[in-house]
Amino acid sequence: MTQGAPAEPDLCLSKNFVLHGVGDPASPLVMASPHSGRCYPEAFLKQSRLDLLSLRRSEDAYVDVLFDSAPQYGVPLLCASFPRSYCDVNRYAWELDQGMFRERLPEGSLTNTDKVRNGLGMMARIAGAGRGIYRHQLPVSEAYERIASCWLPYHEALEAMIERSLTRFGVCLLIDLHSMPSLPHMRLPDIVLGDLHGKSCAGSIVDGVAACMARAGFSTGRNRPYAGGYITARYGNPSGGVHVIQMEIGRGLYLDEPIVQPSAAFSTVRRQFEGVLPEMIALARGIEPVSTGRACA
């Protein structure tokens, strides 16, 4: 992946996620990147009125590459291959806009959440700067297909990672990796750590992660404007030993945002994150396990 590489990634119909597992985890730390997928089904591109570059501006582009050294340090890394605009696993499966579909959605669908009203349900209605994705309404069977082929497999893999950490260590620290666009009306820190205002992770752990990032040269904030999403809410359970932090990384640090390509600073920022991994591992090792009845190594 070199400076000036073409914006169009290879098209793909089959790969749903990549799990970089490790045989001997170094600590309870696990990482996941749900929004960096850049494998666009050809059928999806035909459904869309937008060009590929416009769709790609919704990606947390190359966040998976920023952390691709994690498995070398004994940290499992799960990465979605499908794009966020196709299936957003950081939403409830049936969090969908009824207006996108020809038939009625199943009973129990969440059709009136803030995310849906903003066009960002499990199947996004908009991409980029608020532009509509689809040429026509879709059959509800499309939602069933994306849930079965993308949403469920990703969450099954994530649940297995968390359960393995709980079984081995009695605790798990999940860093859910994201990126945030530059906002002209708001000056943001380099990294925003979201813990649902203290609900998804012990405060001392968030403080520890912030300190690790500060020593690596990054400024950090907490919960504003990103406090966490579905993954943080679903899996974060500090009293049960699962601590989840949504980490939002400023795209301006490493990305040429208009063309969705790594900037000249990409390699430097990647090395900064690699350098912080040993500290993150040490932090995770120090988390007190809960009494769950599981056997710990």
Secondary structure by P-SEA (a helix, b strand, c coil): ccccccccccccccccccccccccccccbbbbbccccccccaaaaaacccccccccccccccccccccccccccbbbbbbcccccccccccccccccccccccccccccccccccccccccccccccccccccccccccaaaaaaaaaccaaaaaaaaaaaaaaaaaaccbbbbbcccccccccccccccbbbbccccccccaaaaaaaaaaaaaacccccccccccccccccccccccccbbbbbccccccccccccccccccaaaaaaaaaaaaaaaaaaaaaaccccccccccc
